[in-house]
Amino acid sequence: MPAPLALSESLAILCSGLFAGTALYLSFVEHPARMLCGTTLALTQFAPSYKRATVMQASLAALGTLAAIASWLMGAPAPWLVGGILLGAVIPFTLIVILPTNKRLLDPSLDKDSNLAEQLLRHWAKLHAVRSALSLTSCLMFLFSTFSRGAKVQWGMVEAPDFSQGSGAFKRRDNRYAS
């Protein structure tokens, strides 16, 4: 595999994996925990969390999408294009679908202890789950595509075992077997 393609695919996997991991953490850990603290505290904590996550997740989505599409343009199979589109879809989904809810949650005039605030936080969680699903699907597509074509992961001087040839021995890059 040419080095630029390997680098581009690796970057797409890294970005989609980090995005998916962060999104899943927010969906399954952070947001439920903040909701257990009551609406007032949940809303108070939402603002700084949202501002920090926005920069990181937008960057990961954009970079991962570009890397996946570049991989496809360099000859990677179609799942790289599809995965890139799925990862990139979180950007317009966020701007068009989630942003209005975010703005309402960040509005200083919103009563932090109101039923509306709780409803908005619960609605945000459902919308954010879509981002989690899109990014996880993207990451899984990249990983499946990588491993289905028999790519070998390399660590330093030793390649991962190639069980397809019936041997579990680790082979060094210099063709000597490691003990």
C-alpha positions as CSV (number, residue, x, y, z in Angstrom):
1,M,0.0,0.0,0.0
2,P,1.4,3.4,-0.9
3,A,2.5,5.5,2.1
4,P,0.1,8.5,1.3
5,L,-2.9,6.1,1.2
6,A,-1.8,4.4,4.4
7,L,-1.4,7.7,6.1
8,S,-4.7,9.0,4.9
9,E,-6.6,5.9,5.9
10,S,-4.9,5.9,9.4
11,L,-5.9,9.5,9.9
12,A,-9.5,8.8,8.9
13,I,-9.6,5.9,11.3
14,L,-8.0,8.0,14.1
15,C,-10.4,10.9,13.6
16,S,-13.5,8.8,13.3
17,G,-12.5,6.6,16.3
18,L,-11.8,9.6,18.5
19,F,-15.1,11.3,17.3
20,A,-17.1,8.2,17.9
21,G,-15.5,7.5,21.3
22,T,-16.2,11.1,22.4
23,A,-19.7,11.1,21.1
24,L,-20.5,7.7,22.8
25,Y,-19.0,8.9,26.0
26,L,-21.2,12.0,25.9
27,S,-24.3,10.0,25.1
28,F,-23.8,7.2,27.6
29,V,-21.8,8.7,30.4
30,E,-21.6,12.5,30.6
31,H,-25.1,13.6,29.6
32,P,-26.9,10.9,31.7
33,A,-24.7,11.8,34.7
34,R,-25.4,15.6,34.3
35,M,-29.1,14.8,34.1
36,L,-28.9,12.9,37.4
37,C,-27.7,16.2,39.1
38,G,-31.0,18.0,38.3
39,T,-31.9,20.3,35.5
40,T,-30.3,23.4,37.0
41,L,-26.9,21.9,37.4
42,A,-27.2,19.9,34.1
43,L,-27.9,23.1,32.2
44,T,-25.1,25.0,34.1
45,Q,-22.6,22.2,33.2
46,F,-23.9,21.9,29.6
47,A,-22.5,25.3,28.4
48,P,-18.8,24.8,29.2
49,S,-18.9,21.2,28.1
50,Y,-20.6,22.2,24.8
51,K,-18.1,24.9,24.0
52,R,-15.1,22.7,24.6
53,A,-16.5,19.7,22.7
54,T,-17.5,21.8,19.7
55,V,-14.0,22.7,18.6
56,M,-12.7,19.2,19.1
57,Q,-15.5,17.3,17.4
58,A,-15.9,19.7,14.5
59,S,-12.1,19.4,13.8
60,L,-12.2,15.6,14.0
61,A,-15.3,15.4,11.7
62,A,-13.8,17.7,9.1
63,L,-10.3,16.2,9.1
64,G,-11.6,12.6,9.2
65,T,-14.0,13.3,6.3
66,L,-11.2,14.8,4.2
67,A,-8.9,12.0,5.0
68,A,-11.5,9.3,4.1
69,I,-12.4,11.0,0.8
70,A,-8.7,11.4,0.0
71,S,-8.2,7.7,0.7
72,W,-11.0,6.8,-1.7
73,L,-9.5,9.1,-4.4
74,M,-6.2,7.4,-4.0
75,G,-7.8,4.0,-4.6
76,A,-9.3,2.8,-1.4
77,P,-12.5,0.9,-1.8
78,A,-16.0,2.4,-1.7
79,P,-16.5,2.0,2.1
80,W,-14.0,4.8,2.6
81,L,-16.1,7.2,0.6
82,V,-19.3,6.1,2.3
83,G,-17.7,6.3,5.8
84,G,-16.3,9.7,5.0
85,I,-19.7,10.9,3.9
86,L,-21.3,9.5,7.1
87,L,-18.7,11.2,9.3
88,G,-19.0,14.4,7.4
89,A,-22.8,14.2,7.7
90,V,-22.5,15.1,11.4
91,I,-21.4,18.6,10.5
92,P,-24.6,19.7,8.6
93,F,-26.7,17.6,11.0
94,T,-25.3,19.5,13.9
95,L,-25.7,22.9,12.2
96,I,-29.2,22.3,10.8
97,V,-30.8,20.0,13.3
98,I,-29.0,20.3,16.7
99,L,-27.9,24.0,16.7
100,P,-31.4,25.4,17.3
101,T,-31.6,23.3,20.4
102,N,-28.1,24.2,21.5
103,K,-29.0,27.9,21.1
104,R,-32.1,27.5,23.2
105,L,-30.1,25.6,25.9
106,L,-27.4,28.3,25.9
107,D,-29.9,31.2,26.0
108,P,-29.4,33.1,29.3
109,S,-33.1,33.9,29.5
110,L,-34.0,30.1,29.8
111,D,-35.2,29.3,33.3
112,K,-32.7,26.6,34.3
113,D,-35.2,24.9,36.6
114,S,-38.1,24.8,34.1
115,N,-39.8,21.9,32.4
116,L,-38.7,23.4,29.1
117,A,-35.0,23.2,30.1
118,E,-35.4,19.6,31.0
119,Q,-37.3,18.8,27.8
120,L,-34.6,20.6,25.7
121,L,-31.8,18.6,27.5
122,R,-33.6,15.3,26.8
123,H,-34.2,16.3,23.2
124,W,-30.5,17.2,22.8
125,A,-29.6,13.7,24.1
126,K,-31.7,12.1,21.4
127,L,-30.3,14.3,18.7
128,H,-26.7,13.7,19.9
129,A,-27.3,9.9,19.7
130,V,-27.6,10.3,15.9
131,R,-24.1,11.9,15.8
132,S,-22.9,8.9,17.9
133,A,-24.4,6.4,15.5
134,L,-23.1,8.2,12.4
135,S,-19.6,8.4,13.7
136,L,-19.5,4.8,15.0
137,T,-20.8,3.5,11.7
138,S,-18.2,5.4,9.9
139,C,-15.4,4.1,12.1
140,L,-16.6,0.5,11.8
141,M,-16.8,0.8,8.0
142,F,-13.2,2.0,7.9
143,L,-12.0,-0.8,10.2
144,F,-14.0,-3.5,8.4
145,S,-12.6,-2.3,5.1
146,T,-9.1,-2.2,6.4
147,F,-9.2,-5.7,7.9
148,S,-11.3,-7.3,5.1
149,R,-8.6,-6.7,2.6
150,G,-6.0,-8.3,4.8
151,A,-4.0,-5.2,5.9
152,K,-1.3,-5.9,8.4
153,V,-0.9,-3.7,11.4
154,Q,2.7,-3.0,12.1
155,W,4.3,-2.2,15.4
156,G,7.9,-1.1,15.3
157,M,9.9,-3.9,13.7
158,V,7.3,-6.7,14.1
159,E,4.2,-7.3,12.0
160,A,1.1,-8.7,13.5
161,P,0.7,-12.4,12.9
162,D,-0.7,-13.5,9.6
163,F,-3.1,-16.3,10.6
164,S,-4.4,-16.6,7.0
165,Q,-1.2,-18.5,6.1
166,G,-1.6,-21.0,9.0
167,S,1.3,-19.5,11.0
168,G,0.9,-17.6,14.2
169,A,4.6,-16.6,14.4
170,F,5.5,-13.0,14.4
171,K,7.7,-12.1,11.5
172,R,10.1,-9.2,11.6
173,R,10.3,-6.8,8.7
174,D,13.7,-8.1,7.9
175,N,12.1,-11.6,7.4
176,R,13.5,-13.2,10.5
177,Y,11.1,-14.7,13.0
178,A,10.9,-13.2,16.4
179,S,11.0,-15.5,19.4
